[in-house]
Amino acid sequence: MDPIGKLMGLRYKSHPWHGVELGDESPDCLTCFIEMVSTDTVKYEVDKVSGYLKIDRPQKYSNVVPAMYGFLPQTYSGLTVAEFCMEKSGRTDIKGDGDPIDVCVLTEKVISHGDILVKAIPIGGFRMIDGNESDDKIICVLRNDAVYGDFIDITDCPELVIDRLKHYFLTYKDLPGQAKHVEITHTFGREEAHEIILRAGNDYRRRFENLEMLLREV
């Protein structure tokens, strides 16, 4: 970060989507912003305008996210992310959901709250399609974690852990009398996760090109 950026950081909180970088080791190791942890009984998410964490909604049922959950800063599910989803799923009607890429971070530690940054290693993920929108979930392990830290690919992860994550994302929006069209078409490994992260970074730079130019002029 340049000196002006450092001075701004002393006075203002960085926006977790736009003001935090993925890190020099991306896509092998990522800086992730965590919105929720497994003890949360309401769904938190970052307000895109202010950058503050807000309550999106209380959880209607007893299921809780079985990992730390958040997003990858300076990523965007746009054109090239959607193209990759169509290439892999065989569908032709997919568009990006317009959000940063979601991330689940596995750890054996009990983390008491969200609104934090963590360093994590991507090992894979699953391809989730919500209606006609790409909604990929990248699965990471907390760097140096005692239990998960040596995992390098999704095949290292117990199937039960992946099934719990899938169940959460397929059911947490369920409401009586409201039909949902959410599906998980594939589970993928580290290489595809890296490809999505790189594409999402390119989509972000394209979508927020003017923002980057403005920041250079500060």
C-alpha positions, 0 to 999 in steps of 0.5 A, a space after each residue: 500500500 502506498 503512503 497515502 493509503 496507509 495514512 487513510 487507513 489510520 483514520 478510516 476503516 477500509 471497505 472490506 470489498 474494495 479497500 482490502 486486497 487478496 494478497 500477493 500470494 493469490 490465488 494460492 493463499 487468500 485474504 478472506 473477509 469473514 461475515 459469519 461464523 458457525 455460532 451465528 443465528 442470524 445472517 450477517 452480510 456487508 452493506 455494499 455502500 458503507 462497508 459495515 456489517 449488517 443483519 440481513 435476516 434471522 435464520 428461520 430454521 436451526 441450520 447454521 453455517 458449518 464453517 467461517 463464511 464470507 467473501 473474497 475482497 476485490 472479486 466480482 461474479 461477472 461476465 467471465 465467471 459466468 462464462 466459466 460456469 456455462 462452460 462447466 455446467 453446459 448451460 447457456 443462460 447463466 450470468 454473474 450474480 454481481 457479488 464478490 465470490 463467496 468463501 467458506 473457511 474450514 478450521 478446527 478452532 472456535 471463532 467467536 465472531 465475524 467482521 474479521 480478515 483471515 488468511 486461507 488456502 483454497 482447496 476447491 469448492 462447488 458450483 452453485 446456480 441460483 436461478 440463472 445466476 452463478 453463485 460459486 462457493 470457494 472452500 478454503 482451509 485456515 492457513 496453518 490450521 492444526 486439523 485442516 492446514 495440510 489439505 491441498 485439494 478438495 479430495 483431502 476433505 472428508 465427504 461429510 464436511 462437504 455434504 454439510 456445506 452443500 446442505 446449508 446452502 441448499 436449504 438456508 433460504 427455504 421458506 414455506 410456500 416459496 419455491 427456490 431454484 438453487 442447485 449445486 451442479 459440481 464439486 471442483 478441486 483446487 485448479 478450478 477454484 484458482 481459475 474462478 478466483 483469477 476470473 473474478 479478479 478480472 471481472 472486478 477490475 473491469 466492473 470497478 475500473 473507474 474506482 481504481 482510477 479515482 483511487 490512484 488520484 487520491 
